[in-house]
Amino acid sequence: MSYHILVVDDEVVTRTMISGYFEKQGYSVSQAADGREMHKVMNDQHIDLVLLDINLPGEDGLMLTRDLRSKSDVGIILVTARTDSIDRIVGLEMGADDYFTKPLELRELLVRVRNLLWRISRNNKASDVESLPRENDKIVNFNGWTFDIDRRALSNKYDAVKLTKAEYEMLVAFTANPSRVLSRERLLNLISHRVDAPNDRTVDVLVRRLRNKIEAEPKKPQLFITVHGEGYMFAG
């Protein structure tokens, strides 16, 4: 299967170098210099993964990540010269799947791209998601919310809430294990669409995003409970 990658970078030399390398590896590659060109390409073609520079003219990569994630489950790897961990955390909170710093080591970037595309492909096969409950438990009700697992739909009587793939899998894991303390390692094993990086805060970021979308008071959570030193528990 030939995946289609979109390289978004305002530096033409960097953009061309990355594109040429991935084309030699057998990928279809498109290029964009900014957010406007990125949206045009994505409207015209199917894109599997975006390599997105943070420092772009106009809307920066963080804002574009948030916009992409609100509309799409496309894979997103942020590529930037910034080394501040705050930028990395913000990027993950916006919905990026991974974060890669310049100067580029193209072989490592290739491994990250392959791993993410594999996880996305695996995630699209429902039978590969470990945390799916039994056939007769595909609709879960908790605290005024209805979670339709087959339709990947979460709603209450007022709103329908859009979930990213990672948020969806995290919520499936929690609702399949109510009132049980799940360690971060266990939660990472129960989701497939995740970031593989040393010392990552993927689980904390996803729990925070679920709290913001579901909890009445996200700063005083009643559903997604932190169990200090152990992990998290779903109390719905």
GIVEN-V993276 format. One line per field, one symbol per residue. phi: phi as a letter, one per 20 degrees, with the letter a starting at -180 (. if undefined). A space follows every 50 residues. Layout:
# GIVEN-V993276
phi=???
This chain:
# GIVEN-V993276
phi=.eedddddbeefffgfffffffffeneecdcbeafffgfffffecedebd edffedfmfeffffffffffdbdgfcdfcbefdfffffffffffpfebbc deffdfffffffffffffffffffdgfeefefffgedecddblndddeff eldcbcfdcddedffffgfffffffecfmdfdfgfffffecdecedbglf dgffffffffgfedffcgecfdddeedgncqccedf
